[in-house]
Each structure stands twice: as structure tokens, then as C-alpha cells.
Amino acid sequence: MDKIRVNLHWGGEVLNDGDSVRYSRRPIMVQLFPLSLKYDRLKRLFRSKLCITNPEADVFISGCYSNYFTSNGQSIFGKTPIWNDDSLS
């Protein structure tokens, strides 16, 4: 089964670094998930990890994707919002 690594960052900032993005804090969770993971399940997992119990509170999920590689092999990342199952593919 194919998997993807997910880093959960909380309480920091998304920093634009020229052509790339990075986070100001280390992730509070790093976990492998199956590519078949559904958006609602991902949100429930994040809400649980962040101890969010208020049903009115929501989480905003964004992802990073590799735009291209530099000549020295460094990956340059872009940011994209995750809104639904289609956003995950």
C-alpha cells in the first residue's frame, strides 16, 4: 500500500523563502498515512492530536508539494490548501 508522510505543524508561521515555503516550528507529529486516506478522517486525526473538542472550531489544512529541484538537489516547495478528498490526490 502506498503511503505519504504527513507533518503536523501547530503554532508557527508559514514562511515564504523566495520560491519555496517552510514552517517556523518543528512538526508536532510526523506520521505515514495511506494515500487512500479520506479528508474527513485526516481532519478528525488532526483535531484529536490538537485536543480540539469544540465542534464549532475548525482546522485549516494546507500541504506542501515539491515544485522542482535545484542544481544541488534541494527541493523547492509550494503551498496548497486541502479542502476535500480531491485536494488530497
DSSP file with accessible surface (Angstrom, degrees, kcal/mol):
  #  RESIDUE AA STRUCTURE BP1 BP2  ACC     N-H-->O    O-->H-N    N-H-->O    O-->H-N    TCO  KAPPA ALPHA  PHI   PSI    X-CA   Y-CA   Z-CA
    1    1 A M              0   0  177      0, 0.0     2,-0.2     0, 0.0     0, 0.0   0.000 360.0 360.0 360.0 129.2    0.0    0.0    0.0
    2    2 A D        -     0   0  124     32,-0.0    33,-2.2     1,-0.0    34,-0.3  -0.487 360.0-169.0 -72.4 140.6    1.4    3.4   -1.0
    3    3 A K  E     -A   34   0A 118     31,-0.3     2,-0.4    -2,-0.2    29,-0.1  -0.880  13.9-150.7-130.0 161.6    1.9    5.9    1.8
    4    4 A I  E     -A   33   0A  91     29,-2.7    29,-2.5    -2,-0.3     2,-0.4  -0.982  22.3-120.6-131.9 141.8    2.7    9.5    2.2
    5    5 A R  E     -A   32   0A 162     -2,-0.4     2,-0.5    27,-0.2    27,-0.2  -0.699  27.1-164.1 -83.4 132.3    4.4   11.3    5.1
    6    6 A V  E     -A   31   0A  28     25,-3.0    25,-2.3    -2,-0.4     2,-0.5  -0.974   4.7-162.7-119.9 126.2    2.4   13.9    6.9
    7    7 A N  E     -A   30   0A  56     -2,-0.5     2,-0.6    23,-0.2    23,-0.2  -0.947   9.0-151.8-105.4 127.1    4.0   16.6    9.2
    8    8 A L  E     -A   29   0A  12     21,-3.0    20,-3.1    -2,-0.5    21,-1.1  -0.886  14.4-172.7-102.1 116.4    1.6   18.4   11.5
    9    9 A H        +     0   0   47     -2,-0.6     2,-0.4    18,-0.3    17,-0.1  -0.880   4.9 179.3-107.4 142.5    2.8   21.9   12.4
   10   10 A W        +     0   0  138     16,-0.4     3,-0.1    -2,-0.4    -2,-0.0  -0.998  56.9  11.5-146.0 137.1    1.0   24.0   15.0
   11   11 A G  S    S+     0   0   56     -2,-0.4     2,-0.1     1,-0.3    -1,-0.1   0.572 101.0  93.5  79.9   9.5    1.5   27.4   16.5
   12   12 A G  S    S-     0   0   40     13,-0.1     2,-0.3    14,-0.0    -1,-0.3  -0.334  71.2-102.1-116.0-161.6    4.1   28.6   14.0
   13   13 A E        -     0   0  135     -2,-0.1    11,-2.2    -3,-0.1     2,-0.6  -0.940  20.7-119.7-126.5 151.5    4.1   30.5   10.7
   14   14 A V  E     -B   23   0B  51     -2,-0.3     2,-0.5     9,-0.2     9,-0.2  -0.809  35.3-155.1 -85.9 122.8    4.4   29.6    7.1
   15   15 A L  E     -B   22   0B  47      7,-3.5     7,-2.0    -2,-0.6     2,-0.6  -0.905   9.1-140.7-106.8 126.1    7.5   31.4    5.9
   16   16 A N  E     -B   21   0B 130     -2,-0.5     2,-0.5     5,-0.2     5,-0.2  -0.771  17.2-171.6 -83.9 122.3    7.9   32.3    2.2
   17   17 A D  E >   -B   20   0B  86      3,-3.4     3,-1.5    -2,-0.6     2,-0.6  -0.681  54.4 -79.8-115.8  69.2   11.5   31.6    1.4
   18   18 A G  T 3  S-     0   0   76     -2,-0.5    -1,-0.1     1,-0.3     0, 0.0  -0.566 116.8  -3.3  71.5-113.1   11.8   33.1   -2.2
   19   19 A D  T 3  S+     0   0  116     -2,-0.6    -1,-0.3    -3,-0.1     2,-0.2   0.472 132.6  60.2 -87.5  -4.0   10.4   30.3   -4.4
   20   20 A S  E <   -B   17   0B  17     -3,-1.5    -3,-3.4    56,-0.1     2,-0.3  -0.697  68.0-138.5-122.5 169.9    9.8   27.9   -1.5
   21   21 A V  E     +B   16   0B  14     56,-0.4     2,-0.3    -5,-0.2    56,-0.2  -0.946  22.0 167.3-127.0 152.0    7.9   27.7    1.7
   22   22 A R  E     -B   15   0B 121     -7,-2.0    -7,-3.5    -2,-0.3     2,-0.3  -0.928  31.8-106.7-150.9 173.6    8.8   26.3    5.1
   23   23 A Y  E     -B   14   0B  57     -2,-0.3    -9,-0.2    -9,-0.2    -2,-0.0  -0.825  12.9-137.5-110.9 149.2    7.5   26.4    8.7
   24   24 A S  S    S+     0   0   55    -11,-2.2     2,-0.3    -2,-0.3   -10,-0.1   0.633  87.3  46.0 -79.1 -13.7    8.9   28.4   11.6
   25   25 A R  S    S-     0   0  146    -12,-0.2    -2,-0.1     1,-0.0   -13,-0.1  -0.913  89.5-102.3-126.7 158.1    8.4   25.5   14.1
   26   26 A R        -     0   0  219     -2,-0.3   -16,-0.4     1,-0.1    -2,-0.1  -0.367  51.9 -91.6 -70.5 154.7    9.2   21.8   14.0
   27   27 A P        -     0   0   44      0, 0.0   -18,-0.3     0, 0.0     3,-0.1  -0.349  21.4-149.3 -67.1 147.8    6.2   19.4   13.4
   28   28 A I  S    S+     0   0   80    -20,-3.1     2,-0.3     1,-0.3   -19,-0.2   0.569  86.0  24.5 -90.3 -10.6    4.4   18.2   16.5
   29   29 A M  E     -A    8   0A  22    -21,-1.1   -21,-3.0     2,-0.0     2,-0.4  -0.975  58.4-175.3-152.5 136.4    3.6   14.9   14.6
   30   30 A V  E     +A    7   0A  82     -2,-0.3     2,-0.3   -23,-0.2   -23,-0.2  -0.989  25.4 156.3-130.6 122.8    5.1   13.1   11.7
   31   31 A Q  E     -A    6   0A  88    -25,-2.3   -25,-3.0    -2,-0.4     2,-0.4  -0.996  40.4-121.4-148.4 149.6    3.2   10.0   10.5
   32   32 A L  E     -A    5   0A 103     -2,-0.3   -27,-0.2   -27,-0.2    -2,-0.0  -0.799  32.1-175.5 -92.2 133.2    2.8    7.9    7.5
   33   33 A F  E     -A    4   0A   9    -29,-2.5   -29,-2.7    -2,-0.4     2,-0.1  -0.947  30.7-103.1-125.3 149.7   -0.7    7.6    6.1
   34   34 A P  E >   -A    3   0A  36      0, 0.0     3,-2.0     0, 0.0   -31,-0.3  -0.400  29.0-122.6 -67.0 147.1   -2.1    5.6    3.2
   35   35 A L  T 3  S+     0   0  102    -33,-2.2   -32,-0.1     1,-0.3    53,-0.0   0.734 111.2  66.1 -61.2 -20.1   -2.7    7.5    0.0
   36   36 A S  T 3  S+     0   0   84    -34,-0.3    -1,-0.3     2,-0.0   -33,-0.1   0.454  72.3 131.6 -82.3   1.0   -6.4    6.4    0.3
   37   37 A L    <   -     0   0   31     -3,-2.0     2,-0.2     1,-0.1    51,-0.1  -0.267  54.7-130.5 -57.2 134.5   -6.9    8.4    3.5
   38   38 A K     >  -     0   0  126      1,-0.1     4,-2.2    50,-0.0     5,-0.2  -0.595  12.3-120.3 -89.8 151.1  -10.1   10.5    3.3
   39   39 A Y  H  > S+     0   0   28      1,-0.2     4,-2.6    -2,-0.2     5,-0.2   0.898 111.4  52.7 -56.3 -46.5  -10.2   14.2    4.1
   40   40 A D  H  > S+     0   0  105      1,-0.2     4,-2.2     2,-0.2    -1,-0.2   0.892 109.9  49.0 -61.3 -39.3  -12.7   13.8    7.0
   41   41 A R  H  > S+     0   0  115      2,-0.2     4,-2.4     1,-0.2    -1,-0.2   0.914 110.0  51.5 -65.9 -41.8  -10.6   11.2    8.6
   42   42 A L  H  X S+     0   0    9     -4,-2.2     4,-2.5     1,-0.2    -2,-0.2   0.932 109.9  49.5 -61.0 -44.0   -7.5   13.4    8.3
   43   43 A K  H  X S+     0   0   37     -4,-2.6     4,-2.9     1,-0.2     5,-0.2   0.917 110.3  50.5 -62.5 -41.7   -9.3   16.3   10.0
   44   44 A R  H  X S+     0   0  139     -4,-2.2     4,-2.4     1,-0.2    -1,-0.2   0.917 110.4  49.8 -62.6 -41.9  -10.5   14.0   12.8
   45   45 A L  H  X S+     0   0   37     -4,-2.4     4,-2.5     2,-0.2    -2,-0.2   0.928 113.2  45.9 -62.0 -44.8   -7.0   12.8   13.4
   46   46 A F  H  X S+     0   0   13     -4,-2.5     4,-2.4     2,-0.2    -2,-0.2   0.922 112.0  50.8 -65.1 -44.3   -5.6   16.4   13.5
   47   47 A R  H  <>S+     0   0   47     -4,-2.9     5,-2.7     1,-0.2     4,-0.3   0.916 112.2  48.1 -60.4 -40.2   -8.4   17.6   15.8
   48   48 A S  H ><5S+     0   0   93     -4,-2.4     3,-1.3    -5,-0.2    -2,-0.2   0.940 111.7  48.5 -65.3 -46.6   -7.7   14.7   18.1
   49   49 A K  H 3<5S+     0   0  105     -4,-2.5    -1,-0.2     1,-0.3    -2,-0.2   0.868 115.0  45.8 -62.9 -35.1   -3.9   15.4   18.1
   50   50 A L  T 3<5S-     0   0   30     -4,-2.4    -1,-0.3    -5,-0.2    -2,-0.2   0.394 110.6-123.0 -89.4   2.5   -4.5   19.1   18.8
   51   51 A C  T < 5 +     0   0  106     -3,-1.3     2,-0.8    -4,-0.3    -3,-0.2   0.859  50.9 163.7  57.4  39.9   -7.1   18.3   21.5
   52   52 A I      < +     0   0   34     -5,-2.7    -1,-0.2    -6,-0.2    -2,-0.1  -0.806   7.4 159.0 -89.8 112.6   -9.8   20.4   19.7
   53   53 A T        +     0   0  130     -2,-0.8    -1,-0.2    -3,-0.1    -2,-0.1   0.589  38.8 103.5-109.2 -17.4  -13.1   19.3   21.3
   54   54 A N    >   -     0   0   85      1,-0.2     3,-1.2     2,-0.1    -2,-0.0  -0.565  61.2-152.0 -69.2 117.4  -15.3   22.3   20.3
   55   55 A P  T 3  S+     0   0  108      0, 0.0    -1,-0.2     0, 0.0    -3,-0.0   0.727  94.7  58.0 -65.9 -18.3  -17.5   21.2   17.4
   56   56 A E  T 3  S+     0   0  169      2,-0.1     2,-0.2    -3,-0.0    -2,-0.1   0.705  88.5  90.9 -81.5 -21.3  -17.6   24.8   16.1
   57   57 A A    <   -     0   0   35     -3,-1.2     2,-0.3     1,-0.0    -5,-0.0  -0.516  60.9-166.9 -76.4 142.6  -13.8   25.0   15.8
   58   58 A D        -     0   0  109     -2,-0.2     2,-0.4   -11,-0.0    -2,-0.1  -0.843  13.6-134.4-125.3 163.3  -12.3   24.1   12.5
   59   59 A V        -     0   0   15     -2,-0.3     2,-0.6     2,-0.0   -12,-0.1  -0.935  10.9-142.1-118.0 142.5   -8.8   23.4   11.3
   60   60 A F        -     0   0  120     -2,-0.4     2,-0.5     2,-0.0    23,-0.1  -0.926  19.3-161.5-102.3 124.4   -7.3   24.7    8.1
   61   61 A I  E     +C   82   0C  14     21,-0.6    21,-3.0    -2,-0.6     2,-0.3  -0.922  12.9 173.4-111.1 129.2   -5.1   22.2    6.3
   62   62 A S  E     -C   81   0C  30     -2,-0.5     2,-0.3    19,-0.3    17,-0.0  -0.944  13.7-151.1-128.8 155.6   -2.5   23.1    3.8
   63   63 A G  E     -C   80   0C  19     17,-3.6    17,-2.8    -2,-0.3     2,-0.4  -0.850   7.9-135.1-123.8 159.4    0.0   20.9    2.1
   64   64 A C  E     -C   79   0C  55     -2,-0.3     2,-0.4    15,-0.2    15,-0.2  -0.906  20.9-173.1-110.2 143.8    3.4   21.4    0.6
   65   65 A Y  E     -C   78   0C 110     13,-1.9    13,-2.6    -2,-0.4     2,-0.5  -0.971  32.9-103.1-135.3 149.2    4.4   19.9   -2.7
   66   66 A S  E     -C   77   0C  53     -2,-0.4    11,-0.3    11,-0.2     3,-0.1  -0.625  31.7-177.8 -75.7 117.9    7.7   19.7   -4.5
   67   67 A N  E     -     0   0C  72      9,-3.5     2,-0.3    -2,-0.5    -1,-0.2   0.907  62.5 -42.0 -77.5 -50.3    7.8   22.3   -7.3
   68   68 A Y  E     -C   76   0C  98      8,-1.1     8,-3.0     6,-0.0     2,-0.4  -0.966  56.2-102.2-167.4 173.6   11.3   21.5   -8.6
   69   69 A F  E     -C   75   0C 138     -2,-0.3     6,-0.2     6,-0.2     2,-0.1  -0.896  30.1-129.0-112.7 141.8   14.8   20.6   -7.5
   70   70 A T    >   -     0   0   42      4,-2.8     3,-2.1    -2,-0.4    -1,-0.0  -0.289  36.9 -95.6 -78.1 172.8   17.7   23.0   -7.5
   71   71 A S  T 3  S+     0   0  138      1,-0.3    -1,-0.1     2,-0.1    -2,-0.0   0.781 127.0  53.3 -63.7 -24.6   21.0   22.1   -9.2
   72   72 A N  T 3  S-     0   0  124      2,-0.1    -1,-0.3     1,-0.0    -2,-0.0   0.286 124.5-102.1 -93.2  10.1   22.4   20.9   -5.8
   73   73 A G  S <  S+     0   0   51     -3,-2.1     2,-0.2     1,-0.3    -2,-0.1   0.486  71.8 146.2  89.5   3.9   19.4   18.6   -5.3
   74   74 A Q        -     0   0  114      1,-0.1    -4,-2.8    -5,-0.0     2,-0.3  -0.546  47.4-125.8 -76.2 137.7   17.4   20.8   -2.8
   75   75 A S  E     -C   69   0C  26     -2,-0.2     2,-0.5    -6,-0.2    -6,-0.2  -0.660  14.7-150.0 -84.4 134.7   13.7   20.5   -3.1
   76   76 A I  E     -C   68   0C  16     -8,-3.0    -9,-3.5    -2,-0.3    -8,-1.1  -0.930  19.7-153.5-105.3 125.3   11.7   23.7   -3.6
   77   77 A F  E     -C   66   0C  77     -2,-0.5   -56,-0.4   -11,-0.3     2,-0.3  -0.753  12.1-162.1-107.9 146.9    8.2   23.5   -2.1
   78   78 A G  E     -C   65   0C   7    -13,-2.6   -13,-1.9    -2,-0.3     2,-0.4  -0.759  20.8-124.0-113.3 165.7    4.9   25.3   -2.9
   79   79 A K  E     +C   64   0C  93     -2,-0.3   -15,-0.2   -15,-0.2   -17,-0.0  -0.904  26.9 176.4-114.9 140.3    1.9   25.5   -0.6
   80   80 A T  E     -C   63   0C  56    -17,-2.8   -17,-3.6    -2,-0.4     2,-0.1  -0.999  29.5-115.6-141.5 140.4   -1.6   24.4   -1.5
   81   81 A P  E     -C   62   0C  49      0, 0.0     2,-0.6     0, 0.0   -19,-0.3  -0.452  19.1-142.9 -72.8 149.5   -4.9   24.3    0.6
   82   82 A I  E     +C   61   0C  17    -21,-3.0   -21,-0.6     1,-0.1     3,-0.1  -0.965  35.1 153.6-112.7 112.7   -6.5   21.0    1.3
   83   83 A W        -     0   0  154     -2,-0.6     2,-0.3     1,-0.2    -1,-0.1   0.643  61.1 -12.1-111.2 -27.1  -10.3   21.4    1.2
   84   84 A N  S >> S-     0   0   71      1,-0.0     4,-0.7   -45,-0.0     3,-0.6  -0.902  85.9 -68.4-161.3-175.6  -11.7   17.9    0.3
   85   85 A D  H >> S+     0   0   68     -2,-0.3     3,-1.0     1,-0.2     4,-0.5   0.866 126.2  57.3 -59.4 -37.3  -10.8   14.4   -0.9
   86   86 A D  H >4 S+     0   0  128      1,-0.3     3,-0.9     2,-0.2    -1,-0.2   0.840 100.0  58.8 -64.4 -31.7   -9.9   15.7   -4.4
   87   87 A S  H <4 S+     0   0   38     -3,-0.6    -1,-0.3     1,-0.2    -2,-0.2   0.728  99.2  59.8 -67.4 -23.3   -7.3   18.1   -2.8
   88   88 A L  H <<        0   0   60     -3,-1.0    -1,-0.2    -4,-0.7    -2,-0.2   0.656 360.0 360.0 -80.9 -16.2   -5.5   15.1   -1.3
   89   89 A S    <<        0   0  135     -3,-0.9   -53,-0.0    -4,-0.5    -3,-0.0  -0.401 360.0 360.0 -93.9 360.0   -4.8   13.4   -4.7
